Amino acid sequence: MQSRPLSTVGTLLVSISILLVEGLVVFTARYATAPLLTYLGFCWLSFVCLYSSLVSTEFVPTPYRCSSIDEVEAWLKDFASSEDIPFEEVKVFSIPGRDLLSLTEDQCRKLSRRWGLAIYYALREGTASSNLH
């Protein structure tokens, strides 16, 4: 799964932050002491790690009735990853969104005794709940 490209605003924010850091580095190289440099370096590293994790995170919405098999499968992979389970155990639910959302609690349990109920309730907790009617 690929990450979404940065938006124009995101690109602009990255460019501004790089310019600010370059100015800060020049300033600190001239006027700062070693402990301050260490602290500023730690803060910058923390900011970069946080920002990069936010930018590269891709939101996978809960399937809707019109979701394709690929979209359902992307959600299942995300679900399996978040629950620390092998994707192969939930792959049986890789069906079109309309069919997936029409499954009853018992049908989900029959498809997967181990994860059927978890899938059933996860579908109803997410953004799909407004499309169940």
N, C-alpha and C positions, 0 to 999 in steps of 0.2 A: 504494500500500500504506500503510495507516495504522499508526501506532505503537500499542502496547498502552497502555492507561491506567495511571497510576501506582497501585501497590497502596497499601493503607492504611499499611503501614510506610514506603513511599517518600514518601507525602504527609507523614507524621509527621516523617521525617528532613528533608525540605525545610523544614517549619515550624520545627523546632528550629534548623536552620542559619540561617534568617532571623533568629530571635530572638538567636542568638549573635552574628551579624554586627552587628545593631543595637546590642547592648551593646558590642561591640568598637569600633564607630564612635564611640559616645559617649565611651568611655574614651580612645581615641586622639586624639580631638578636644581633650580636656582636657590630656592628659599626654605625648603623643608629639611627636617632632620630624619634620621634613619627610622625611628619608631613611627613617625607620621607616614613615611613612604610605605612601610609595611602595612599599616592600617588601611591606607588608601588602596593599596594593591589588593588586599583582602576584600574590601568593599566592592571594588570593580569586578573582581572575579566572581563574587556572589551575584552581582547584578547580571553579568554576562550569562552565567549558568541559568538563572531564573528566566531571563528574557528568551534565551534560546529554547528552553523547555516549553515556554508558552507559545512561541512562534511555530515550533515544529509539531505541536500537538494537533492532531486532526480529530475533529468531532465526528463521531459516527452515530447518526440519529437512529432511534428505534424504528424498525420497519413500519411503513404505512401500507394501506391496502394496495396502492399502486407501485410498491417497491418491487424491483426486479430480483431475480435469484442472486445476482451479483451483489446487490445492495443488502439483501438479507444475509448473505454469506459474510460480507464485511462486518455487519453487526454481530453475527455469531462469533467471528474471530475475536472481535473486541470483547465480547462477553466472556468467551472462554479464557482469554488472556487475563481479564480482571478477576476471574474466579479461580485462576491457576488450575485449569483443567485442559486436557488435550482437546484440540479442535475436533478430532475424529469422533469424540464421544457426543458431540452436538451436531455433527455434519448432517445427520438425518433430517434436521429441520431446514435444510437448504432448499426451500421451496418458495414460490412467489408469495409476495406479501399478503395478497388476498387469501390464499390458502392457509398461510401461517396464522393469520389473525382470526381465521374462522375455526381454528382447532379449539376443542373444548379441553377442560382440565383433564378428563379421562383420556382423550386422544393424545395429549402431550405425554401423559404418564405411560401410555402404551408404546409410543415412539421411543422413549428413553426412560426406563424405570428409575435411573439414577438422577437425571437432570431435567426430566420433563416438567415437573412442577416449578423448578427454578426458572426455566425458560418461559413457562406460562405466566408466572407472576412478574418476571422482568419485562415482558411485553406489555403488560397492563400498567406497570409503574411508569413507563417511559412516555415519550411523546406520542406513542401509538394510541394511548387511551382515549384521546379525543376522536379517533377515527374508528372506533369499534362499533358504532351504531349504524 
